[in-house]
Amino acid sequence: MYAFTRPGDLDSQQFALRLGAAWAGASDAAPPDELDAALLFAPVGALVPLALKAVAKGGVVVCGGIHMTDIPSFPYAFLWGERRVVSVANLTREDGVAFMRLAAQTRLQIATTTYPLGDANRALDDLRTGKLTGAAVLSIG
């Protein structure tokens, strides 16, 4: 697994390596090898052409957010070779089941930071600004 972070976010890159990523680098950098697939969590449309360039023929780029900025124009060659772009809206229940099966076979290390439900906006701000490493969890009570 390769992890991409905001350019200059060395702390997040080190975090990804500690969690088992084989490589971590900036989102504007090319990975050391072609990718089978890319999963974009950042709502940044400009990352889609970069991800398409990084995936091998037959590869898929999954846009994992509900919202995303506009995807800029890119050369048709980035799609050539049966590359695909899909969104989470295009994923099926079977896709989820297959993912959970794969996740069960993978050594997952999860890092979370818990926030009271009333601090949801602070949690979102911490995610947006890079103050949070890992996932935010909202708790009740």
C-alpha positions in Angstrom: 0.0 0.0 0.0 1.2 3.5 -0.8 -0.1 6.6 1.0 -0.3 10.1 -0.4 -0.6 13.2 1.8 -0.7 16.9 1.4 2.6 18.1 0.0 5.0 18.9 2.9 3.0 16.9 5.5 5.9 14.8 6.6 4.2 13.9 9.9 1.3 12.2 8.1 3.8 10.4 5.8 5.7 9.0 8.8 2.4 8.0 10.4 1.4 6.1 7.2 4.8 4.3 7.2 4.4 3.4 10.9 1.0 1.9 10.1 2.5 -0.3 7.4 2.6 1.7 4.1 5.4 0.5 1.9 5.8 4.1 0.6 4.4 7.5 1.6 4.8 10.8 -0.3 3.1 14.0 -1.4 -0.1 13.9 -3.4 1.7 15.7 -6.3 4.5 13.1 -6.4 4.5 10.0 -8.6 4.5 6.7 -6.7 7.6 4.4 -7.1 5.4 1.8 -9.1 2.3 1.8 -11.1 -0.8 1.4 -9.0 -3.6 -1.2 -9.5 -6.1 1.3 -8.0 -6.2 4.6 -6.2 -8.7 5.7 -3.5 -9.0 9.4 -3.1 -10.4 10.7 0.2 -9.5 14.3 -0.4 -12.3 16.3 -2.0 -9.8 17.8 -4.5 -10.7 17.2 -8.2 -7.2 18.1 -9.3 -6.0 14.8 -7.8 -8.1 12.7 -10.2 -5.8 13.3 -13.3 -2.7 12.6 -11.1 -4.3 9.4 -9.9 -5.2 8.3 -13.4 -1.6 8.9 -14.5 -0.4 6.7 -11.6 -2.7 3.7 -12.2 -1.8 0.9 -14.6 -3.9 -0.1 -17.6 -7.2 -1.5 -16.3 -6.8 0.4 -13.1 -9.5 2.2 -11.2 -9.6 5.6 -9.4 -12.2 5.7 -6.7 -13.4 9.1 -5.5 -14.3 8.3 -1.9 -15.9 11.6 -0.9 -19.4 12.8 -1.1 -18.3 16.1 -2.5 -15.4 17.1 -4.6 -14.2 20.2 -6.4 -14.4 20.1 -10.2 -12.1 17.7 -12.0 -9.9 19.7 -14.4 -9.5 18.7 -18.1 -6.9 16.1 -18.8 -5.6 14.2 -21.8 -7.6 11.3 -23.1 -4.4 9.2 -22.8 -4.9 9.2 -19.0 -8.1 7.0 -19.6 -6.7 5.0 -22.4 -6.1 1.4 -21.5 -9.5 0.8 -19.8 -8.7 3.0 -16.8 -11.9 3.9 -14.9 -13.0 6.7 -12.5 -15.8 5.8 -10.1 -17.4 7.5 -7.2 -18.7 6.0 -3.9 -22.2 6.4 -5.4 -21.3 3.7 -7.9 -20.2 1.1 -5.3 -22.5 -1.7 -4.5 -23.3 -3.7 -1.3 -21.2 -6.5 -2.9 -18.3 -4.1 -3.2 -18.6 -3.4 0.5 -18.7 -7.1 1.4 -15.7 -7.8 -0.8 -13.8 -4.9 0.8 -14.7 -6.2 4.4 -13.5 -9.7 3.4 -10.2 -8.2 2.2 -9.9 -6.0 5.3 -10.3 -9.1 7.5 -7.2 -10.7 5.7 -5.2 -7.5 6.2 -3.3 -6.4 9.2 -5.0 -3.2 10.0 -3.7 -0.7 12.5 -6.2 2.0 13.4 -5.4 5.3 15.2 -8.3 7.3 16.5 -8.9 10.5 18.4 -12.1 10.8 20.4 -14.1 14.0 20.6 -17.4 14.6 22.5 -20.3 14.9 20.1 -20.6 18.6 20.9 -17.0 19.2 19.6 -17.8 17.8 16.1 -16.9 21.1 14.4 -13.6 21.1 16.2 -12.9 17.6 15.0 -13.7 18.6 11.4 -11.4 21.7 11.8 -8.6 19.4 13.2 -9.0 17.1 10.2 -9.1 20.0 7.7 -6.0 21.7 9.1 -4.0 18.5 9.6 -3.9 18.7 13.4 -5.4 15.3 13.7 -3.5 12.1 12.9 -5.7 9.1 12.1 -9.5 9.1 12.4 -11.8 11.3 14.4 -14.5 9.5 16.5 -17.4 11.3 18.0 -18.7 10.0 21.3 -21.9 10.5 23.2 -21.6 11.1 26.9 
